[in-house]
Amino acid sequence: MADFTAQAAVKTADGQARSKKLNAEADAMVVKTVGEAEASKTRAIGIAEADVIKMKISSMEADKYAVVQVAQALAGAGIKLVPDISVGGGASGAGTGLVDVLLGNLLLDQK
Protein backbone atom coordinates (compact mmCIF):
# COMPACT_ATOMS: atom_id res chain seq x y z
CA MET A 1 0.00 0.00 0.00
CA ALA A 2 2.80 2.39 0.88
CA ASP A 3 4.43 1.60 -2.46
CA PHE A 4 1.20 2.43 -4.29
CA THR A 5 0.86 5.73 -2.39
CA ALA A 6 4.45 6.65 -3.23
CA GLN A 7 3.95 5.88 -6.91
CA ALA A 8 0.76 7.98 -6.95
CA ALA A 9 2.62 10.85 -5.32
CA VAL A 10 5.37 10.62 -7.95
CA LYS A 11 2.83 10.60 -10.78
CA THR A 12 1.01 13.58 -9.26
CA ALA A 13 4.26 15.51 -8.90
CA ASP A 14 5.23 14.62 -12.46
CA GLY A 15 1.85 15.84 -13.73
CA GLN A 16 2.16 19.08 -11.81
CA ALA A 17 5.68 19.63 -13.16
CA ARG A 18 4.51 19.09 -16.74
CA SER A 19 1.56 21.40 -16.17
CA LYS A 20 3.84 24.15 -14.82
CA LYS A 21 6.19 23.68 -17.76
CA LEU A 22 3.34 23.97 -20.28
CA ASN A 23 2.00 27.08 -18.54
CA ALA A 24 5.46 28.65 -18.49
CA GLU A 25 5.94 27.91 -22.20
CA ALA A 26 2.54 29.43 -22.97
CA ASP A 27 3.36 32.53 -20.93
CA ALA A 28 6.69 32.87 -22.72
CA MET A 29 4.94 32.58 -26.09
CA VAL A 30 2.50 35.35 -25.09
CA VAL A 31 5.34 37.64 -23.99
CA LYS A 32 7.26 36.94 -27.20
CA THR A 33 4.19 37.53 -29.41
CA VAL A 34 3.26 40.78 -27.65
CA GLY A 35 6.86 41.98 -27.83
CA GLU A 36 7.08 41.27 -31.54
CA ALA A 37 3.77 43.06 -32.15
CA GLU A 38 4.91 46.12 -30.19
CA ALA A 39 8.22 46.15 -32.07
CA SER A 40 6.35 45.97 -35.38
CA LYS A 41 4.11 48.84 -34.34
CA THR A 42 7.08 50.97 -33.25
CA ARG A 43 8.92 50.22 -36.49
CA ALA A 44 5.84 51.12 -38.59
CA ILE A 45 5.35 54.40 -36.74
CA GLY A 46 9.03 55.27 -37.15
CA ILE A 47 8.96 54.55 -40.87
CA ALA A 48 5.79 56.63 -41.30
CA GLU A 49 7.30 59.55 -39.37
CA ALA A 50 10.48 59.33 -41.44
CA ASP A 51 8.42 59.38 -44.65
CA VAL A 52 6.57 62.49 -43.47
CA ILE A 53 9.86 64.24 -42.63
CA LYS A 54 11.24 63.33 -46.07
CA MET A 55 8.14 64.83 -47.72
CA LYS A 56 8.45 68.00 -45.63
CA ILE A 57 12.11 68.37 -46.55
CA SER A 58 11.38 67.79 -50.23
CA SER A 59 8.66 70.46 -50.12
CA MET A 60 11.25 73.08 -49.17
CA GLU A 61 14.99 73.34 -49.13
CA ALA A 62 16.65 71.27 -46.42
CA ASP A 63 18.27 74.26 -44.70
CA LYS A 64 14.91 76.08 -44.53
CA TYR A 65 13.30 72.99 -43.03
CA ALA A 66 16.04 72.91 -40.40
CA VAL A 67 15.39 76.57 -39.55
CA VAL A 68 11.66 75.86 -39.14
CA GLN A 69 12.42 72.91 -36.85
CA VAL A 70 14.78 75.00 -34.71
CA ALA A 71 12.20 77.79 -34.47
CA GLN A 72 9.53 75.27 -33.41
CA ALA A 73 11.83 73.79 -30.78
CA LEU A 74 12.66 77.23 -29.38
CA ALA A 75 9.01 78.28 -29.35
CA GLY A 76 8.07 75.01 -27.65
CA ALA A 77 10.65 75.76 -24.96
CA GLY A 78 9.09 79.19 -24.38
CA ILE A 79 12.00 81.14 -25.83
CA LYS A 80 10.85 84.36 -27.49
CA LEU A 81 11.89 84.67 -31.10
CA VAL A 82 10.49 88.18 -31.61
CA PRO A 83 11.16 91.02 -29.16
CA ASP A 84 8.26 92.62 -27.29
CA ILE A 85 9.43 96.08 -28.36
CA SER A 86 11.02 96.90 -31.67
CA VAL A 87 12.61 100.28 -32.22
CA GLY A 88 13.48 101.19 -35.73
CA GLY A 89 13.62 104.21 -37.91
CA GLY A 90 11.60 105.07 -40.92
CA ALA A 91 12.96 106.44 -44.15
CA SER A 92 13.21 109.90 -42.62
CA GLY A 93 15.14 108.66 -39.60
CA ALA A 94 12.22 109.32 -37.25
CA GLY A 95 11.40 106.91 -34.45
CA THR A 96 14.93 106.04 -33.44
CA GLY A 97 15.26 108.09 -30.27
CA LEU A 98 15.07 107.40 -26.58
CA VAL A 99 11.58 108.90 -26.40
CA ASP A 100 10.32 106.21 -28.77
CA VAL A 101 11.84 103.51 -26.59
CA LEU A 102 10.19 104.95 -23.49
CA LEU A 103 6.85 105.25 -25.26
CA GLY A 104 7.15 101.67 -26.41
CA ASN A 105 7.78 100.55 -22.83
CA LEU A 106 4.74 102.51 -21.63
CA LEU A 107 2.57 100.88 -24.26
CA LEU A 108 3.89 97.46 -23.31
CA ASP A 109 3.10 98.07 -19.62
CA GLN A 110 -0.49 99.00 -20.50
CA LYS A 111 -1.24 95.54 -21.99
Short mmCIF file of the C-alpha atoms (twelve columns), coordinates in Angstrom:
data_MODEL
# 
_entry.id   MODEL 
# 
loop_
_atom_site.group_PDB 
_atom_site.id 
_atom_site.type_symbol 
_atom_site.label_atom_id 
_atom_site.label_alt_id 
_atom_site.label_comp_id 
_atom_site.label_asym_id 
_atom_site.label_seq_id 
_atom_site.Cartn_x 
_atom_site.Cartn_y 
_atom_site.Cartn_z 
_atom_site.pdbx_PDB_model_num 
ATOM 1   C CA . MET A 1   0.000  0.000   0.000   1 
ATOM 2   C CA . ALA A 2   2.803  2.389   0.875   1 
ATOM 3   C CA . ASP A 3   4.429  1.603   -2.459  1 
ATOM 4   C CA . PHE A 4   1.196  2.426   -4.286  1 
ATOM 5   C CA . THR A 5   0.855  5.729   -2.386  1 
ATOM 6   C CA . ALA A 6   4.453  6.654   -3.232  1 
ATOM 7   C CA . GLN A 7   3.949  5.876   -6.907  1 
ATOM 8   C CA . ALA A 8   0.760  7.976   -6.947  1 
ATOM 9   C CA . ALA A 9   2.615  10.854  -5.323  1 
ATOM 10  C CA . VAL A 10  5.366  10.618  -7.951  1 
ATOM 11  C CA . LYS A 11  2.829  10.602  -10.783 1 
ATOM 12  C CA . THR A 12  1.012  13.575  -9.256  1 
ATOM 13  C CA . ALA A 13  4.261  15.510  -8.900  1 
ATOM 14  C CA . ASP A 14  5.233  14.623  -12.463 1 
ATOM 15  C CA . GLY A 15  1.848  15.838  -13.734 1 
ATOM 16  C CA . GLN A 16  2.161  19.082  -11.812 1 
ATOM 17  C CA . ALA A 17  5.677  19.631  -13.161 1 
ATOM 18  C CA . ARG A 18  4.512  19.087  -16.745 1 
ATOM 19  C CA . SER A 19  1.564  21.398  -16.170 1 
ATOM 20  C CA . LYS A 20  3.835  24.154  -14.816 1 
ATOM 21  C CA . LYS A 21  6.193  23.675  -17.758 1 
ATOM 22  C CA . LEU A 22  3.336  23.966  -20.278 1 
ATOM 23  C CA . ASN A 23  2.001  27.079  -18.536 1 
ATOM 24  C CA . ALA A 24  5.458  28.646  -18.493 1 
ATOM 25  C CA . GLU A 25  5.944  27.905  -22.197 1 
ATOM 26  C CA . ALA A 26  2.538  29.427  -22.971 1 
ATOM 27  C CA . ASP A 27  3.360  32.532  -20.930 1 
ATOM 28  C CA . ALA A 28  6.693  32.866  -22.724 1 
ATOM 29  C CA . MET A 29  4.935  32.584  -26.090 1 
ATOM 30  C CA . VAL A 30  2.503  35.354  -25.086 1 
ATOM 31  C CA . VAL A 31  5.343  37.643  -23.991 1 
ATOM 32  C CA . LYS A 32  7.256  36.945  -27.203 1 
ATOM 33  C CA . THR A 33  4.194  37.535  -29.411 1 
ATOM 34  C CA . VAL A 34  3.256  40.776  -27.645 1 
ATOM 35  C CA . GLY A 35  6.860  41.983  -27.826 1 
ATOM 36  C CA . GLU A 36  7.085  41.267  -31.543 1 
ATOM 37  C CA . ALA A 37  3.772  43.064  -32.147 1 
ATOM 38  C CA . GLU A 38  4.912  46.123  -30.195 1 
ATOM 39  C CA . ALA A 39  8.221  46.147  -32.070 1 
ATOM 40  C CA . SER A 40  6.355  45.971  -35.377 1 
ATOM 41  C CA . LYS A 41  4.113  48.842  -34.342 1 
ATOM 42  C CA . THR A 42  7.078  50.969  -33.245 1 
ATOM 43  C CA . ARG A 43  8.920  50.221  -36.485 1 
ATOM 44  C CA . ALA A 44  5.842  51.116  -38.594 1 
ATOM 45  C CA . ILE A 45  5.349  54.398  -36.738 1 
ATOM 46  C CA . GLY A 46  9.033  55.274  -37.147 1 
ATOM 47  C CA . ILE A 47  8.956  54.551  -40.871 1 
ATOM 48  C CA . ALA A 48  5.787  56.631  -41.302 1 
ATOM 49  C CA . GLU A 49  7.296  59.550  -39.372 1 
ATOM 50  C CA . ALA A 50  10.482 59.331  -41.444 1 
ATOM 51  C CA . ASP A 51  8.420  59.385  -44.652 1 
ATOM 52  C CA . VAL A 52  6.570  62.494  -43.466 1 
ATOM 53  C CA . ILE A 53  9.855  64.241  -42.632 1 
ATOM 54  C CA . LYS A 54  11.241 63.331  -46.073 1 
ATOM 55  C CA . MET A 55  8.144  64.830  -47.722 1 
ATOM 56  C CA . LYS A 56  8.454  68.005  -45.630 1 
ATOM 57  C CA . ILE A 57  12.112 68.367  -46.545 1 
ATOM 58  C CA . SER A 58  11.376 67.795  -50.232 1 
ATOM 59  C CA . SER A 59  8.656  70.456  -50.125 1 
ATOM 60  C CA . MET A 60  11.251 73.079  -49.171 1 
ATOM 61  C CA . GLU A 61  14.992 73.342  -49.135 1 
ATOM 62  C CA . ALA A 62  16.648 71.272  -46.421 1 
ATOM 63  C CA . ASP A 63  18.272 74.263  -44.699 1 
ATOM 64  C CA . LYS A 64  14.913 76.085  -44.531 1 
ATOM 65  C CA . TYR A 65  13.296 72.990  -43.033 1 
ATOM 66  C CA . ALA A 66  16.037 72.909  -40.397 1 
ATOM 67  C CA . VAL A 67  15.388 76.573  -39.550 1 
ATOM 68  C CA . VAL A 68  11.657 75.857  -39.142 1 
ATOM 69  C CA . GLN A 69  12.423 72.906  -36.855 1 
ATOM 70  C CA . VAL A 70  14.784 74.998  -34.707 1 
ATOM 71  C CA . ALA A 71  12.202 77.786  -34.467 1 
ATOM 72  C CA . GLN A 72  9.530  75.275  -33.409 1 
ATOM 73  C CA . ALA A 73  11.827 73.792  -30.779 1 
ATOM 74  C CA . LEU A 74  12.663 77.232  -29.379 1 
ATOM 75  C CA . ALA A 75  9.014  78.281  -29.355 1 
ATOM 76  C CA . GLY A 76  8.074  75.011  -27.652 1 
ATOM 77  C CA . ALA A 77  10.646 75.755  -24.959 1 
ATOM 78  C CA . GLY A 78  9.092  79.190  -24.379 1 
ATOM 79  C CA . ILE A 79  11.999 81.136  -25.833 1 
ATOM 80  C CA . LYS A 80  10.853 84.361  -27.493 1 
ATOM 81  C CA . LEU A 81  11.891 84.674  -31.096 1 
ATOM 82  C CA . VAL A 82  10.488 88.181  -31.612 1 
ATOM 83  C CA . PRO A 83  11.164 91.023  -29.158 1 
ATOM 84  C CA . ASP A 84  8.265  92.616  -27.290 1 
ATOM 85  C CA . ILE A 85  9.432  96.082  -28.360 1 
ATOM 86  C CA . SER A 86  11.023 96.896  -31.667 1 
ATOM 87  C CA . VAL A 87  12.607 100.277 -32.223 1 
ATOM 88  C CA . GLY A 88  13.479 101.192 -35.726 1 
ATOM 89  C CA . GLY A 89  13.625 104.213 -37.906 1 
ATOM 90  C CA . GLY A 90  11.600 105.072 -40.920 1 
ATOM 91  C CA . ALA A 91  12.955 106.436 -44.152 1 
ATOM 92  C CA . SER A 92  13.209 109.901 -42.616 1 
ATOM 93  C CA . GLY A 93  15.140 108.661 -39.600 1 
ATOM 94  C CA . ALA A 94  12.218 109.321 -37.249 1 
ATOM 95  C CA . GLY A 95  11.399 106.908 -34.453 1 
ATOM 96  C CA . THR A 96  14.930 106.039 -33.439 1 
ATOM 97  C CA . GLY A 97  15.257 108.087 -30.275 1 
ATOM 98  C CA . LEU A 98  15.074 107.402 -26.581 1 
ATOM 99  C CA . VAL A 99  11.584 108.899 -26.405 1 
ATOM 100 C CA . ASP A 100 10.316 106.214 -28.768 1 
ATOM 101 C CA . VAL A 101 11.845 103.509 -26.589 1 
ATOM 102 C CA . LEU A 102 10.191 104.955 -23.488 1 
ATOM 103 C CA . LEU A 103 6.852  105.249 -25.258 1 
ATOM 104 C CA . GLY A 104 7.149  101.666 -26.414 1 
ATOM 105 C CA . ASN A 105 7.778  100.548 -22.830 1 
ATOM 106 C CA . LEU A 106 4.738  102.511 -21.632 1 
ATOM 107 C CA . LEU A 107 2.566  100.884 -24.263 1 
ATOM 108 C CA . LEU A 108 3.895  97.463  -23.314 1 
ATOM 109 C CA . ASP A 109 3.097  98.074  -19.623 1 
ATOM 110 C CA . GLN A 110 -0.488 99.001  -20.498 1 
ATOM 111 C CA . LYS A 111 -1.243 95.540  -21.992 1 
# 
